[in-house]
Amino acid sequence: MFENTIPDFELYEELQVINSCMDASRTLPPSLLNETDLITLMDKYGIGTDATIHEHISKIQKRNFAQQTNKQFKPTQLGLALVIG
């Protein structure tokens, strides 16, 4: 039905639309991290050492950047503003 190659077009060339279709969809935010996932990512990106990783996790909660609920870390408004800024 469709060819695998795209033909050459000239600048400002007008094309006739034969068929179009729009699918409705939504993007989803990434899932929240649990403590194991967070430690794995911190280790992967060289954040802290084995001795200080738990101190870093405690600090982001004390500074109100994230809250741990249902064993998952959820960013606070302050934490989101920090990332966006």
Sine and cosine of phi, psi and omega as CSV:
sin_phi,cos_phi,sin_psi,cos_psi,sin_omega,cos_omega
0.00,0.00,-0.79,0.62,0.02,-1.00
-0.96,-0.29,0.59,-0.81,0.07,-1.00
-0.99,0.11,0.38,-0.93,-0.01,-1.00
-1.00,0.06,-0.14,0.99,-0.02,-1.00
-0.92,-0.38,0.48,-0.88,0.04,-1.00
-0.97,-0.23,0.79,-0.61,-0.02,-1.00
-0.94,0.34,0.32,-0.95,0.07,-1.00
-0.96,0.28,0.63,-0.78,0.03,-1.00
-0.84,-0.55,0.47,-0.88,0.08,-1.00
-1.00,-0.06,0.49,-0.87,0.06,-1.00
-0.86,0.51,0.74,-0.67,0.00,-1.00
0.94,0.35,0.21,0.98,0.06,-1.00
-0.92,0.39,0.70,-0.72,0.02,-1.00
-1.00,-0.02,0.68,-0.73,-0.02,-1.00
-0.88,-0.48,0.52,-0.85,0.05,-1.00
-1.00,-0.09,0.79,-0.62,0.04,-1.00
-0.99,0.11,0.86,-0.51,-0.02,-1.00
-1.00,-0.04,-0.64,0.77,-0.06,-1.00
-0.46,-0.89,0.63,-0.78,0.09,-1.00
-0.60,-0.80,0.45,-0.90,-0.03,-1.00
-0.52,-0.85,0.71,-0.71,0.04,-1.00
-0.87,-0.50,0.82,-0.57,0.04,-1.00
-0.99,-0.15,0.70,-0.71,0.08,-1.00
-1.00,0.08,0.77,-0.64,0.05,-1.00
-0.44,-0.90,0.20,-0.98,0.01,-1.00
-0.68,-0.73,0.54,-0.84,0.13,-0.99
-1.00,0.05,0.46,-0.89,0.01,-1.00
-0.89,-0.46,0.59,-0.81,0.06,-1.00
-0.93,0.38,0.39,-0.92,0.06,-1.00
-0.90,0.44,0.46,-0.89,0.01,-1.00
-0.93,0.37,0.43,-0.90,0.01,-1.00
-0.94,0.33,0.46,-0.89,-0.01,-1.00
-1.00,-0.03,0.62,-0.79,0.20,-0.98
-1.00,-0.05,0.06,-1.00,-0.09,-1.00
-0.88,0.47,-0.63,0.78,0.01,-1.00
-0.89,0.45,-0.70,0.71,0.03,-1.00
-0.88,0.47,-0.68,0.73,-0.01,-1.00
-0.89,0.46,-0.71,0.71,0.01,-1.00
-0.89,0.45,-0.66,0.75,0.03,-1.00
-0.87,0.49,-0.70,0.71,0.01,-1.00
-0.93,0.38,-0.64,0.77,0.03,-1.00
-0.89,0.46,-0.67,0.75,0.03,-1.00
-0.90,0.43,-0.69,0.73,-0.01,-1.00
-0.87,0.50,-0.65,0.76,-0.06,-1.00
-0.99,-0.13,0.18,0.98,0.11,-0.99
0.94,0.34,0.53,0.85,0.02,-1.00
-1.00,-0.07,0.93,-0.37,0.01,-1.00
0.98,0.22,0.01,-1.00,0.07,-1.00
-0.85,-0.52,0.09,-1.00,0.03,-1.00
-0.83,0.56,-0.54,0.84,-0.03,-1.00
-0.98,0.19,-0.40,0.92,-0.11,-0.99
-0.92,-0.38,-0.11,0.99,-0.05,-1.00
-0.85,0.52,-0.71,0.70,-0.01,-1.00
-0.92,0.40,-0.51,0.86,0.08,-1.00
-0.91,0.42,-0.66,0.75,0.04,-1.00
-0.89,0.45,-0.68,0.73,0.01,-1.00
-0.89,0.45,-0.67,0.74,0.05,-1.00
-0.89,0.45,-0.64,0.77,-0.04,-1.00
-0.92,0.40,-0.64,0.77,0.00,-1.00
-0.92,0.39,-0.45,0.89,0.06,-1.00
-0.98,0.18,-0.66,0.75,0.03,-1.00
-0.89,0.45,-0.58,0.81,0.00,-1.00
-0.99,0.10,0.07,1.00,0.06,-1.00
0.90,0.44,0.58,0.81,0.09,-1.00
-1.00,0.06,-0.47,0.88,0.01,-1.00
-0.46,-0.89,0.43,-0.90,0.07,-1.00
-0.82,-0.57,0.61,-0.79,0.04,-1.00
-0.99,-0.11,0.89,-0.45,0.05,-1.00
-0.74,-0.68,0.68,-0.73,-0.03,-1.00
0.78,0.62,0.64,0.76,0.03,-1.00
0.90,0.43,0.29,0.96,0.06,-1.00
-0.81,-0.58,0.52,-0.86,0.02,-1.00
-1.00,-0.06,0.80,-0.60,0.01,-1.00
-0.89,-0.45,0.79,-0.61,0.00,-1.00
-0.93,0.37,0.58,-0.82,0.09,-1.00
-1.00,0.03,0.09,-1.00,0.06,-1.00
-0.86,0.51,-0.63,0.77,0.04,-1.00
-0.89,0.45,-0.69,0.73,0.02,-1.00
-0.90,0.44,-0.66,0.75,0.04,-1.00
-0.91,0.40,-0.66,0.76,0.02,-1.00
-0.89,0.45,-0.61,0.79,0.04,-1.00
-0.89,0.46,-0.68,0.74,0.01,-1.00
-0.93,0.37,-0.70,0.71,-0.02,-1.00
-0.91,0.42,-0.62,0.78,-0.02,-1.00
-0.94,0.33,0.00,0.00,0.00,0.00
